[in-house]
Amino acid sequence: MIPEPTPTVRELLAFYLEAGVDCALAEEPIDRLAEVDAPPPAPRVAPLAEAPRPVAAPAVMRGEVAPAPDIAIASAREAARTAPTLEALRELMQSFEGCALKHTATRLVFADGNPQARIMFVGEAPGRDEDIEGLPFVGRSGKLLDRMIGAIGLDRSKAYIANVIPWRPPGNRTPTPQETQICLPFIQRQIELVNPDVLVTLGNPSTQTLLSTREGIMRTRGRWFDYDTGARTIRALPTFHPAYLLRSPSYKRLAWQDLRAIAKVLGSGSA
């Protein structure tokens, strides 16, 4: 058998490059398969005394700690009942300390639009954009709501817009049932003071909360309900929340049907 010729340095470098070797780790070659002497054992060191663990500081919430839910609900009912005007209601909500959401939100998101409007839209809670500006529906869903209102020949100067929850939940999480019940008297009083001819609940949470139904929005949308303020019965129509329509644009057709039904009632004056 004829032995293979010894490769040249250039051929070895070409082989190594093809194999993926592109740098040298040491000046001299190292036989990593050769046995090496075990390193001497490290000297024993007496263990150090364990340092005392720091005591965790108690969590501090901005503002005062909210009272128990039942007390907060009763307080909200009493405060809302005594508000003679929308401006007075806003001031009461500004000073209300019964909802923990107030201490994590940037500002109160009370309402937008015309208090004398014949139509009132109510969503669930403010988002990040609303929390910054202090107005409901000013982000992407707000722009879509503006187009929905425009589809029936109106704009924000001829509509009134609010939310069940006036403070943004942290991270836009879903409000808890206790938070919803605490805020409910305020939106109920707001509806009484605006006294619209048509109430439009946007999405499942506001529909279930205000219209006392457990059915989902797919079953309730497009159906007229009676909303009783105690002094008057207002016609109410649930429809999809604009944020849901942004995620599921195929349902805009159904929302358009709801808007046409609203325009028909407003146009006929039979609300």
PyMOL commands that set and color helices and strands:
alter all, ss='L'
color gray80, all
select helices_A, chain A and resi 9-19+69-81+86-95+100-103+128-133+140-151+156-158+170-172+177-194+204-211+217-220+242-247+249-268
alter helices_A, ss='H'
color red, helices_A
select strands_A, chain A and resi 112-113+119-123+160-163+198-202+225-228+233-239
alter strands_A, ss='S'
color yellow, strands_A
deselect
rebuild
show_as cartoon
